[in-house]
Amino acid sequence: MKKVLFFFMAALALTVVACNPEKKGGSDINWEQVTVDGFYVAGPATGSDEIRPECVMAAGFNEVDKAVREGMYEKYIVLDADKDFYLLYNDGGNKTKYGATLEEFVTPLEENYNDNPEKVLKGKMIEGESAPAMKVAKTGLYHIVLDINKAGDLKEPQILLLDASDFGVRGGMNGWGFTSSDPKVTEFTNDGITFTFKDQELAKNGEFKFATGNYWKVTLDDAGKVKAEVSLAENMTLNGANIKVEKGGLYDITLTFKLAQGSFDKSFSYTAVCTKESTAPENMYMIGAQWGNWSWDDEGVAELVPVWGAPGYFWITRYFQAGGEFKFCAVKAWNGDFGDNGNNIKIDDAGFYTILVNGNDNTFEIKPAEVYGIGDAVFAGGWDFDKAVKFQEEGEKLVITTTGAGELRLASKVVPSAAIEGVTTPNGWIDWWKTEFIFFDGKIAYRGAGGDQERVQVEAGQKITIDFNAGTVELGGGFEPKIAIDGDFADWAEIASATEGNHTIKVTSDEKFVYLYSHRDATRLSEVWGGAGYVYIGIDGDNNMETGVELWGNGLYEFVGVFYPYAAENTFKAKPGDACMPDTYTLANAACAGVADADHAEFELSIPRADLPTIPATEITVYSWGNKGLSKASIKVTL
């Protein structure tokens, strides 16, 4: 499992000091000890003055293309504080010394650095007798990543050091968050370190990885061509499957490091021992007049879906008839069934409901169903339930229409009355991907407690109709929008523009969407107000600036909304702001994409007509402006 989000750690207390000029040469290196081909990490900081084969770096694995990269090398090694280390390269007897002047590198808020640690050490590799030695300020386990640019696609050879002293686990035990070793490791030696994780709860077939800090990768170059993985998977590899346990229960897990020659699995090993097997039920069923007509042999009995990462918890979304009665049971039999204080459960009013069952204590909660389309590409509502687009009722079915093309993700919103540790978010609901589903060949496929599902690709304008009771999905025909919201502005070339000051806008429409193009020169909006640069769009539907609604003192319009296309926490595929007037309309289904750099900011967006006030079939005026010096441009169009 991998989720697209930013994670940050506290700053690494690292410094680098060049060694005394008299020691930069090769006189202190015993080249006779350099026998194995490859890069060595050598010097007193490694715990020995000898140059040892176990200090040879492993072949580097580039996370960008999921393959070993020629000229890239990696090594986990303990380095002692305030002692010299350097790199030695042996290529068939040709031996070269390397060093670098390392500096603390603060990770920029850019797409190429997504999911990176907040700070690392980086430097330009220097080759030859004058190459400076390096030092670290804190003794610890370090992940060294090196690329000597054999492919010739980097600006220069580079080296990176990441403090890996806080190794942890992430997976089913913490919702793919991060749990540090307990107790914390305080003594570091290449002769052996053990990280310990006690009482980690995993479901049957639960999965996890070992990770360096609460992030997923580390980027070597600004272009994002070389990235190293920072988690260890099955068989202690960088690119393997997640580690899986067979039984559900509490586990004592250890990760052991001992410096060794070769790939990472030679230096790392682990154990996962089940200390208390789970008594949580593995299945849950619903039976009743509407669900199998009270017969366990009937195929109409409904099976609930496991909540990812929460042993014993299950959920279900269905359309319930008024007055129908039902009960739950962990087996398809009258053996341990439960309901409302021993009685059948009854829902008075017909409608869609989502039920959360805790099979650990045979309790349940029933709430009106909320089902959402998730993700910017298809629904433009973000990746959380605050901004996601909600399915609407259509009889005994739920419907939604895609606003863009891309990867489909769907989820029921489940909100327990009390938080479930490691499962619910600070907002109170269960993370969307823990109650996710999709469909194949017209049939609903629930993720349950499993890994990422295969993806369904959809086009813009496709109507999705879900029948939860039948377990089926209908996907309507696609719609070819006039403008593709993809950050490629070629389809705007023939559309008329208006320019005022430093701001150019274009506006057009088709039968389903209204589109806006905005271009400004000079300072990028992401540098305004801590990264929260915003852009207004106002529609003067009656060409009368004396009528309409007002938002923040910017004039009267029949519709006005605010977009945040350069929010600092996002790469450029912006999430619309919540501000919209009149408040009976929404920006939740708008799509936005573009580019922003030091010279200009340029984006395009689409708003579904269904989310806008009625627009007359005559020429009207559309305005666009923004904060901190963005000129107010206007254009007359017929939409």
N, C-alpha and C positions, 0 to 999 in steps of 0.2 A: 504494500500500500504506500501510495505516495500522494499526498495532497500538496495543488498548487497554492502556499501561504507564505510571510516573512517570520523568521524566528531569530532572536538576538540573545547573545550571552554578554556577561560583564566583560569589560576590557581585559585583555590579557596583559599581565604585568611583565612585559618583555622589553629588553633593550639590547642593542647590539653595539659592540665596541671593537674597532679594528685593533689588531695586535701591534706590538712594537715593531717599527719598520725593520729593525735588525732581525726579526724573526719571520719576515714575509717570504724569505727564500726557501729553497728546498733542503737546506742543510740539516734541518731537524727531522726530515722524513727518511725513514728506512725503506727505500724502494724495493729492497730484496723481499720484504714481506708482502708486496703487492703482486699476487700471482693469479688471482681469479679475474677474468674479464668483467668489466662493469665499473660502476661508481661505488666508492667506499666513503662512508662517513668516518673520519679519523680525527685523532687529537685527544688531549687529556679530558675534554668534556664528555667523552664516551665512557670514561671510567678506566681507561687503559692507555698507556703510551704506545702500545703495540698496534699494528694495523692488522685487524683480524678479519677472516673470511665472513664471519657472521655479521659484519658491518656493511657488507655489500648490499646495495639498494635493489629492490625488486623492480621488474618491468612495470611501468606506469599504465594504469587503466584510465582511459579518458571517458568520463561519464557522458560527454556530449554525444559521441557516436557509439557508446557501449562497446569499446574495443581497446585492446592494447595499442598504445601509440608509440611509434618508433622515436627514440630520443627523449622519452618521458620516463622518469624514475621516481619511486616512492620508497619511504622507509619509516617505520615506527621505531623509535630509539629513545632511550633515556639520556638526557644531556644534563650535566652538572652545571650549576650556576657559576658564572664568572670564570669559566675555563675555555680555552681555545678549542675550536673544531673547524675542520675544513673538509673539502671533498677531493678525492683522488680518483682519476679515471684511468683505467687500464684497457687498452684496445690492442690485443695481440702483442703485448710488449711495449707499445707506445704509451707512455705514462705522462699524465698531465695533472697539475694541481689547479683546483678551482676554489674561489671564494667569492664573497659578496659583501657589500656594505648594505646591511639590512636596515630597513626603517619600518616603524609601525605604520600599517596601512589600514585606514578606516574605510570599511566597505561602503561604496556609494549606493544610493537608492536608485538603482538602475536594473533593468531586466536581466542583464547578464550576471548580476550578483544576487538574484533571488535565492532565498534559502541558505545564504552564507552566514558565517559568524560575523559578529560586529567588527572585530579587529583581528588582524594577523600580522606576521612579519613578512615583508617581501623585499626583493632586491634584484638588481641586474647582475648576472653571473660574470665574473672576471676570471680570465684564464691566464695561467702562466705563473712564473716564479714570484711575481709581485702581487698575486692575488691575496687579498686580506683574509685573515682568519675571522671567525665569527664567535660570538658569545651570547648566552641567554642570561637573564637576570634571576630566573627562578629555576631550581632543579625540578624536572618533571619529565613526563612522557611526551614526546613531540612527534608529530606527523610531518615529515619533510617531503615536499613535492618539488621536483626539478624537471625542467624541459630545456634541452640544449638546442632546440629549434632545428632539428634535422630536417623537418618538413619544409622549413623556410617560410612558414606562414605566420610567424610571430614577428614583432618588431625587433626582439632580441631575446637571447636565452634568459630564463628567469628561474628564481628559486623562491619557495614559500615555506614558512614554518607555521604550523598550527599547534597550539598547546592542547594535547590530547589527554591531559592528566585527569579530566573529569569524564571518564568513560561511563556510559550508562546504558539502560535498556529502553527501547520504545516498541510498542506493539499493543497487543490485546490487553495488557495489564494497565495501560494508561491512555488508551485511545490514540496511540501513535504520538503521544507527547514525549516526555523525557523523564526518566527516573535515575537519579545518581546512585552511586554505590553507597551502601550504609554498612559499616562506618566508612567515612571518607578515607581514601588512601592518602597517607601523609609521607610515606617513605618510598622513594623510587630508586630502583636499581635494575640494570640490565640482566641481573641474575634471576629476577623473578618478581612479578607484581600480581596480586590477586584482587580483583574487584568483586564484591559480594552484594547480592540482591536477594534479600530474604522475603518470604511471604508474598511473592508475586502471583496474583490471581489470573489464571488463564482458563478460558473455556475449552471444551473438547475441540481438538484440532486448532487450538489457538496458535497465533503466530507472533513472532517478535524478531528484533535485530538488536545488535549492540551498536551504540552510536557515540560519536564524540560530540558532546554538547547537544543543544536543542536546535540543530540545523541539519541539512541534508547533504550539502556539498560545499566545496571551496573552489573558487574561480582563480585561475592563475593569471589570465590576461584580460585586458579591458574589452577585447573583441569577443570574449566568451568562447573562444575556440578550444580551450583546454580547461577542464574542470575535474577535480578529483572527488571521488566518493568518500564520505566520512563515516560510513556505517559498515559493519561486518555482518554478512548473511550466513546462510547455511554453509557448512564446511569452511567457515572463516574466510570466505571469498568476498570480494567487493561487489560482484554482480550476480550472486547466486540468489536462489529462492529464499524467502523468509524461513527462519527456523520454526518448526512446527512441533507441538506436543500432542500426544494422542489423547491423554486423559485431561478432563477438566479438574481444576483444583488449585491449591496453593503450591508454589514452587520455590525452592531455594536454588538460585542460579549463581554460577561463578564464571568469571572471565579471567583467564590467566595469561599474562604476557611474560615471555622469556626470550631475549634476543637470540635470533637464529638466522642462518643464511637461507636465502630463497624467498618464496612467496609468503604472504601474510599468514597462511595457515600453518607455516612452520614456526612462527613466533607466537601465535595465539591458539588457545584451546578453551573449551567451555564445558560446563556440566549444567544440567537442568534436572533436579530431583524433585519429584512430587512428594511433598510431606503430608498433604491432607487432600485426599480425593474429594471432588465436589459431589454434593448430594443434590445439586440443582437439576431439575428435570431437563431433558434434552428436547422434548416435544411438548406441544400444547394444542388441544383441539377444542372447537366450539360446536355444540350440538343443541338442537332445538327444533321448534316447529318449522322454522325457515331453513334450518341447517341440518338436513338429513332426516327430517320428520321424526326425530327422537330415536333413530335407529343407527347404531354404530356401524352397521354394515352398509349403510347408504353412502354413495359417493358424494352426496351433498354436505356431509360433515366438513366444516371449514378447519383448515390447519393454519394456526397462527405462525407468524414469522419471528425468528429469533432476533433480538436486538443485538447488534454487533458489539462485542466486548462487554456484555452484561449477562453472565451466566444466570439462567432461570427467568429472564425477562423476555416477553413476547409481545408482539403488536399485531393488529389487524385493522384494516379499513374496509367497511362494507356499507351497503345501503340496507337499512333495517325497516321492515314493515312496522306500522303502529301496533303496539300491544303484543308483539311476538315475544315469547319467552325462550330462554336458553341457559346453558350452563357450560362450564369448562372442565376439562380433565387432561392429565398428562399422558394418558393412554386411551386408546379407543375401546373403552369398557367402563362399566359402572363400578369403578374401583378407584376411589379417591376423588371423585367428581366434586365440584364446589360451585357455589353461586352466591346469592345475596343472603348471608346469615343462614345458610342451609336451604334456602328457598331458591326457586328459579329467578333469574335476572329478567327484568322487563323494561323495555324502552317504550314510553308512552307515545311519543311523536315520531312519525316516519321521517327518515332522512339519512344523510351520510354521517357515520360516526367512526371515530378511531378509538380502539380499546387497547390499553396497556395492561398486561397481566404480569404480576410478580409471582411466578410459580414457586419461589422459595418459601413464601408464607401464604400462598393462595389468596392474594388480594388482587383487585383490579380497579381501573379508573376508566370511565367512559366520557368522551368529550366530542363535540361536533367536529367532523373531519375537516382538516385543512391539507390539501395536496398541492404541491408546487412543481413548476418547472425550474430547474436550477442551472445557473451558469450564464455568463455574458454572451457567449457566442450565439446561443439559440434564443434565449429569453431576455437578455440584457438586464437582468435583475440582480446580478451579483451571485455570490456563493453562500449567502446565508438567508435565513428565513425573514430577516428584516426587509430585504430588498427583492426577494424572489417573487416570481409571478404566480398567482394562485389560479388553480383550476376553478371553473365555474360549473354550477349544476345545470344539467339539461335533462330533466326527467330523472330517471334512475341511473344516469351516467354523468361523468365529469368530462369537461372539454377545455381545451386550451389551444391557442394558435401560435405557432413559432413566429418570432420576429426576425430571425436570422438563420443562416445555415451553419451547421456544425454538429458537434457531439451532443447527443441527447442525454440528460440526467434528470431523473424524477425522484421525488421523495414525499412521504407523508410526514407531517409535522406532529411529533409526539412530545407532549409537555407534562411530565410527572408533577404531582403536587409537591413532592420533596425531591431534592437533588439526588442523583445517583453518582457516586464518586467515580471519576474518570470517564463518565458517559455523558452527562448533561453539560451544557455550556453555561457560562455566567448568565446568559439570558434566560435560562431555565429549561430550554428544550434540549432534546437529544440531537446531537450533530446530525445534519441531513444525511451524510453518507452512511450513518449507522441504521437508518431506516429507508434506504435507497431501493429503487426497483427500476426495471427497464422492460423492454419487450422484444421478443423474437418471433417471427412468423405469426404475428397477431396474438401471442400469448404473453401474459405478464410473467416476468422472471424476477424474483426477489433476490437481493444480495444476501440477506440474512447474516449469518456469522462468517460468510466466506470473503474471499478477496475481491479485488476489482473485477467487474464484469466486462465482457466484450462490449464494444460501443456500437450504438446505432447512429448513423449519420442522417440528418434530416435537412430539408431545404426551408427557406423562409416561406411563411404563409401556409404551412401545412397544419391542418386541424387534427389534433390528437383527441380521440374519444375513448375514455376508459370505462369499461364495465367491470367493476371490482368483483361483483357477485359471480359473473360468468368467467372471470379471469382472462378477459380478452381486451384487445386494443385495436381500434381502427385508425389508420393513418391516411388522412385525406390528401388530395393532390397538391402539389407544390405551386408556388407563385413566384414569378421572376420579377424581383423588384427593379425599379428604374435605376436605383443607385445601390451598389453593394457596399455595405459598411465594413470595409476591410483595411482602411488606411491607404488604399491605392486610389488616387484622385483623378485617374484618367477619364472616368465616366462623367466628370464635371466639365470637361473641356469645352463643350458646345453650349453650356448653360450661361446665361447672362449674369454679370456680376455688378456689384456696387462697391466703391471704395471711398472711405472717408478717413482721412488721417492715416494711421497705421493699420487700418482694419479693412479687410475685403470680405464680403459675404456673397453667397449665392443661395438661392432657394428654389426648390422644385417639388414636384409631388407626383404620385400615381394614385390609383384607386384605393390603396391601402395605407400609404405612408406620406407624411410630409418630411422633406429632407432639407437640412441646412449645412452649408459649407462655411467655415470660418478660417481666415488666415490673418496672422499678425506678425509683424517684424519685431526685432529687438528682443528685450528681456522675456524669457520664457515664463509662463504663468506659474510653473512649479516652484519658482523662486519667490513667489509673492505670498505673504502671510503664511510662512511656515509650510509651503507646499499646497495650500488650499486655494489656488487660483480658481476663479469661477467665471462663467460666461452666461449672460442672460439671453433669452430669446423672447420677444414680445410680438404678439399678433394683434394688430389693430383691425379687427374683422369688419368694422363699419366705417373705417377711415374717419373716425371722429375721436380725437384725443381728449375730448371732454367727457367721454363715456367709457365705462369698463371698470376693471379692478386695478388696484395699485399694490405693488409689492416693494417695500423698502424705499418708497419715495422716488420711483423711477418713471412715473407716468401712468396713464390709464390705458389698459388694453383689455380686449376680450379674453386674452390668454397670455400669461407670462409665467415662465419657469426658469430655474437656475440649474446649470450643469457644472459639475466639478471634473473637468476632463484631465486634470493634471495632478490629482491628489497624490501626495508624497508616498502614501502606503501602497500605491498601485503602480504597475507598469502602465503604459498608455493603452488602456482599453477601459475608459473611465466609467465610473459608476455615477449615474445621475444623482443630483442632490434631491432632498425631499421637498424643497420649497417649490410650490406650484399654486397658482391662483387662476380661477376660483378653486377652492379646495375640494370641489366635487370631481376634479380631474386629477390625472396622475402622470408622473414621468417614469413610473416603475418599468414600463415596457419599452422605453427608449433604448436605442443602440448607439454606441459612440466609439470611434476609433480614429487614430491619427498619429502624428509625430510631434515632438517638441525637442528643440536643441538650443544652443546658445544664440542662434541667429533668428529663429522664427518658431511659431507654434501654429500648427495647422491640423484641423480635425473636421470630421463629417459626422452627422448624426441623423437618425430617423426617429420619428414619433408616429405611432399608429394613429390613424385618423379617429379610430374608436375612442382614443384617450383625449381627444381635443374637443372643444366646443364646435358646434356646427359652423362650418366655414362657407360663406356665400360664394356662389359661382360667378363672382365678379372680381375685378381688380381690387386687391387690398394691400396694405403696407405691413411688411415684416421688418422688425428691428433686431439688431444684435449688438451687445456691448459687454463690458466686463469691468473688473476692478483694477485699480492702479494703472490708469493711463491707456486703457484700451478704448479707442474711439468708437462712438456710437454710429454704426452704419445702418442704412435702411434701403429697402428695395421694394418696388411695387410689382406684384405678381398675381396671377390668377391660379388658384390652387384647386 
